[in-house]
């Protein structure tokens, strides 16, 4: 069973996996089978202060989290954040989460985590265009929302002879709920 840290409910492990997958892949549940995945604006908006510099350069003040919070299961505890943001008319998804195997989530504090940026395609998400490791700091859960900061550098995943990077820094927030598990 998965135990939600803040909503005091039990969820089968597959339910949490489904919520995480739905969040990361743009949403697909049995009730939406055959329908297009939710668009970025279908998720609740959240204030951000994220700064992207380099090959993708933008200031994100509003994003649409698709995954938010902590969840516990037989393999340990996980913290996940993923959110859509828009830059120059294109939609992207930034995703970072702790790893059960390397260092489980144990509450507020800093974590070295994998991160990726995905472009949004008409049918959901494409493969990541940037990936790497970032320093994720979870400040905590207050007033019904999670907050923290992130900093690090992501590398271009495509083939190129140049080193193409995106630096990310700043603060993030999200509110966990029915569309944004895992919390």
Wavefront OBJ file of the C-alpha trace (Angstrom):
o trace
v 0.000 0.000 0.000
v 1.047 3.586 -0.583
v 0.454 5.901 2.348
v -0.125 9.499 1.443
v 1.825 11.669 3.830
v -0.660 14.539 4.049
v -4.025 13.170 3.141
v -3.956 10.158 5.498
v -5.329 7.696 3.003
v -4.126 4.362 1.731
v -3.606 3.750 -1.979
v -2.608 0.568 -3.760
v 0.918 0.724 -5.174
v -0.385 0.535 -8.733
v -2.623 3.545 -8.065
v 0.351 5.689 -7.132
v 2.324 4.412 -10.124
v -0.632 5.277 -12.332
v -0.900 8.755 -10.861
v 2.807 9.394 -11.341
v 2.728 8.040 -14.893
v -0.381 10.072 -15.697
v 1.247 13.181 -14.354
v 4.485 12.645 -16.238
v 2.910 11.551 -19.465
v 0.195 14.161 -19.618
v -2.647 12.220 -18.035
v -4.527 9.126 -19.022
v -7.018 7.343 -16.812
v -9.588 4.657 -17.531
v -12.275 7.364 -17.734
v -10.264 9.238 -20.379
v -9.335 6.248 -22.550
v -9.522 7.222 -26.201
v -9.440 10.935 -25.355
v -6.437 13.203 -25.808
v -4.318 13.696 -22.681
v -5.021 16.773 -20.561
v -3.355 19.933 -21.767
v -1.007 21.945 -19.565
v -3.756 24.425 -18.633
v -5.945 21.544 -17.400
v -3.695 21.260 -14.322
v -3.962 23.753 -11.447
v -1.672 26.787 -11.800
v 1.024 27.421 -9.183
v 3.330 30.371 -8.604
v 6.998 29.746 -9.375
v 10.239 31.695 -9.441
v 12.210 29.415 -11.766
v 15.028 30.778 -13.912
v 16.276 28.941 -17.001
v 19.478 30.184 -18.649
v 21.422 28.913 -21.635
v 19.939 27.140 -24.635
v 16.463 27.534 -23.088
v 16.275 30.954 -21.482
v 13.126 32.011 -19.649
v 11.708 33.174 -16.324
v 8.818 31.008 -15.125
v 6.397 32.720 -12.742
v 3.429 30.390 -13.328
v 3.572 26.667 -14.035
v 1.048 23.836 -14.080
v 2.236 20.986 -11.818
v 1.337 17.471 -12.932
v 3.098 15.713 -10.060
v 3.559 17.036 -6.551
v 4.396 15.589 -3.174
v 5.637 12.608 -1.233
v 4.434 9.020 -1.241
v 5.498 5.941 0.717
v 5.396 2.344 -0.461
v 7.120 -0.997 0.070
v 10.233 0.220 -1.770
v 10.520 3.398 0.307
v 9.552 7.012 0.046
v 9.593 9.237 -3.040
v 9.224 12.980 -3.599
v 8.186 14.098 -7.062
v 7.668 17.447 -8.785
v 6.793 17.902 -12.449
v 5.224 20.974 -14.037
v 4.366 22.345 -17.448
v 5.666 25.799 -18.327
v 5.579 27.879 -21.480
v 8.489 29.589 -23.221
v 8.236 31.497 -26.507
v 4.905 29.871 -27.338
v 6.093 26.280 -26.752
v 5.115 24.072 -23.798
v 7.669 22.086 -21.806
v 7.559 19.834 -18.754
v 10.277 20.012 -16.102
v 10.509 16.933 -13.895
v 12.605 16.082 -10.872
v 12.190 13.402 -8.228
v 14.088 11.499 -5.584
v 15.182 7.930 -6.277
v 14.188 4.930 -4.158
v 17.554 3.283 -4.814
v 20.108 6.071 -4.327
v 18.555 8.139 -1.521
v 14.969 7.882 -0.424
v 12.970 10.925 0.538
v 13.179 11.401 4.326
v 11.528 14.803 4.741
v 12.500 18.415 4.091
v 16.105 19.009 3.073
v 18.461 18.884 0.078
v 18.585 15.971 -2.385
v 20.734 15.343 -5.460
v 18.174 14.139 -8.021
v 17.787 13.399 -11.714
v 15.934 16.002 -13.739
v 14.713 16.350 -17.318
v 12.943 18.794 -19.607
v 10.475 17.371 -22.117
v 8.790 19.182 -25.003
v 5.024 18.739 -25.154
v 3.831 16.962 -28.293
v 0.207 16.859 -29.535
v -0.257 13.363 -28.075
v 1.500 14.044 -24.753
v 5.262 14.200 -24.294
v 8.223 13.523 -26.507
v 11.566 12.178 -25.292
v 13.513 14.497 -22.971
v 15.573 17.176 -24.684
v 17.666 18.037 -21.607
v 18.614 15.841 -18.655
v 21.051 15.825 -15.777
v 21.315 16.144 -12.034
v 20.088 19.023 -9.910
v 20.076 19.935 -6.253
v 16.443 19.745 -5.126
v 15.642 21.276 -1.753
v 12.260 20.500 -0.253
v 11.458 23.264 2.245
v 8.310 21.591 3.473
v 4.554 21.371 3.335
v 2.672 24.424 4.648
v -0.752 25.816 4.044
v -1.739 22.911 1.789
v 1.212 23.239 -0.557
v 4.769 22.037 -1.027
v 7.618 24.498 -1.591
v 11.332 24.383 -2.205
v 14.138 25.329 -4.547
v 16.219 23.765 -7.290
v 19.569 24.469 -8.934
v 21.668 22.628 -11.471
v 22.642 22.130 -15.089
v 20.919 19.938 -17.658
v 22.626 18.733 -20.845
v 21.133 18.436 -24.341
v 20.204 14.810 -25.022
v 20.392 14.996 -28.828
v 23.455 14.490 -30.957
v 25.698 17.503 -31.320
v 29.396 18.256 -31.174
v 28.725 21.338 -29.032
v 27.996 21.233 -25.326
v 24.451 22.617 -25.103
v 23.159 23.207 -21.595
v 20.373 24.765 -19.578
v 20.970 26.070 -16.066
v 17.951 26.003 -13.770
v 17.601 27.786 -10.444
v 14.953 29.281 -8.223
v 11.914 28.385 -6.200
v 9.017 26.057 -6.930
v 5.611 25.442 -5.342
v 2.797 22.969 -5.889
v -0.410 21.777 -4.295
v -1.021 18.044 -4.283
v -4.456 16.842 -5.267
v -6.403 14.376 -7.430
v -4.578 15.348 -10.653
v -1.147 15.911 -9.156
v -0.275 12.908 -6.903
v 1.766 11.227 -5.560
v 0.984 12.965 -2.259
l 1 2 3 4 5 6 7 8 9 10 11 12 13 14 15 16 17 18 19 20 21 22 23 24 25 26 27 28 29 30 31 32 33 34 35 36 37 38 39 40 41 42 43 44 45 46 47 48 49 50 51 52 53 54 55 56 57 58 59 60 61 62 63 64 65 66 67 68 69 70 71 72 73 74 75 76 77 78 79 80 81 82 83 84 85 86 87 88 89 90 91 92 93 94 95 96 97 98 99 100 101 102 103 104 105 106 107 108 109 110 111 112 113 114 115 116 117 118 119 120 121 122 123 124 125 126 127 128 129 130 131 132 133 134 135 136 137 138 139 140 141 142 143 144 145 146 147 148 149 150 151 152 153 154 155 156 157 158 159 160 161 162 163 164 165 166 167 168 169 170 171 172 173 174 175 176 177 178 179 180 181 182 183
